[in-house]
Amino acid sequence: MTSFEVTPGMRRLGASVLGMEAIVAGLITPVAISVGKVEPVLAVSVGIGLAVVCVVVAGLLKRPSGYVAGSVVQVLAIATGFLVPTMFFLGAIFTALWITAIIVARRVEGATSR
């Protein structure tokens, strides 16, 4: 099994992606209510709930399990597209940013450590 080493750059970039995603997740709440005609309780639960999960997971990025949780958050973000269809697209963008943050940080820190 390959070890997954967490680097400071990965934490910074991953936390940045999750922070931006938390803002977007919180903002889908009013959109889901007004445009999507979603029940307010459901919209608040999903939107604010996902935003809180993003912030909590950003704090867990010191451990490899935080990156597994972050990947689950990306799946959840895409799944919010069932409430607000635009989130299918935005969730995919955040997933791409998440993957890119991990890959780029590893490459940059690997190149600078030589």
C-alpha positions in Angstrom: 0.0 0.0 0.0 1.3 3.4 -0.9 1.7 5.9 1.8 0.0 9.3 1.4 2.2 12.0 2.8 0.4 15.3 3.7 2.4 18.3 2.8 1.9 21.9 4.0 1.1 23.0 0.4 -1.6 20.3 0.1 -3.2 21.5 3.3 -3.2 25.2 2.2 -4.6 24.5 -1.3 -7.1 21.9 -0.1 -8.3 24.2 2.7 -8.6 27.0 0.1 -10.8 24.9 -2.2 -13.0 23.7 0.7 -13.3 27.3 2.0 -14.5 28.6 -1.4 -16.8 25.5 -1.7 -18.3 26.3 1.8 -19.2 29.8 0.5 -20.9 28.4 -2.6 -22.6 25.7 -0.6 -24.1 28.3 1.8 -25.2 30.4 -1.2 -27.2 27.5 -2.8 -29.7 27.7 0.1 -31.5 30.9 -1.1 -31.2 29.8 -4.7 -32.8 26.4 -3.9 -35.7 28.1 -2.1 -36.5 30.9 -4.5 -35.5 29.4 -7.9 -35.8 25.6 -7.3 -38.9 25.9 -5.1 -37.2 23.5 -2.6 -38.7 23.3 0.9 -36.8 25.8 3.1 -35.9 23.2 5.8 -34.4 20.9 3.2 -32.5 23.7 1.4 -31.1 25.0 4.7 -30.2 21.5 5.9 -28.3 20.7 2.7 -26.8 24.1 1.9 -25.7 25.1 5.3 -24.9 21.5 6.3 -22.6 21.1 3.3 -20.9 24.4 4.2 -20.3 23.3 7.7 -18.9 20.0 6.6 -16.5 21.8 4.2 -15.2 23.9 7.1 -14.8 20.9 9.4 -13.0 18.8 6.7 -10.7 21.7 6.0 -9.6 21.4 9.6 -9.0 17.7 9.2 -6.5 18.1 6.3 -3.5 17.5 8.6 -4.2 13.7 8.3 -4.6 11.6 5.2 -8.1 10.7 6.3 -9.0 14.4 5.8 -8.4 14.0 2.1 -10.7 11.0 1.9 -13.3 13.1 3.7 -12.6 16.0 1.3 -13.2 13.6 -1.6 -16.5 12.6 -0.1 -17.4 16.3 0.1 -16.8 16.6 -3.6 -19.3 13.8 -4.3 -21.8 15.5 -2.0 -21.3 18.8 -3.7 -22.1 17.2 -7.1 -25.1 15.5 -5.5 -26.6 18.9 -4.5 -27.3 19.3 -8.2 -30.5 17.4 -7.5 -31.7 20.5 -5.6 -30.0 23.2 -7.8 -29.1 21.8 -11.2 -26.2 24.3 -11.6 -24.5 22.5 -8.8 -23.8 19.5 -11.0 -21.5 21.9 -13.0 -20.1 23.8 -10.0 -19.6 20.5 -8.1 -17.6 19.1 -11.0 -15.5 22.3 -11.1 -14.8 22.0 -7.4 -13.9 18.4 -7.8 -11.4 19.3 -10.5 -10.0 22.0 -8.3 -9.7 19.5 -5.4 -7.8 17.0 -7.5 -5.6 19.7 -9.0 -4.8 21.2 -5.6 -3.5 17.8 -4.4 -1.5 17.0 -7.6 0.0 20.5 -8.0 1.0 20.8 -4.3 2.7 17.4 -4.4 4.6 18.3 -7.6 5.7 21.7 -6.4 6.8 20.5 -3.0 8.5 17.5 -4.6 10.4 19.8 -7.0 11.5 22.2 -4.2 12.7 19.5 -1.9 15.3 18.3 -4.3 
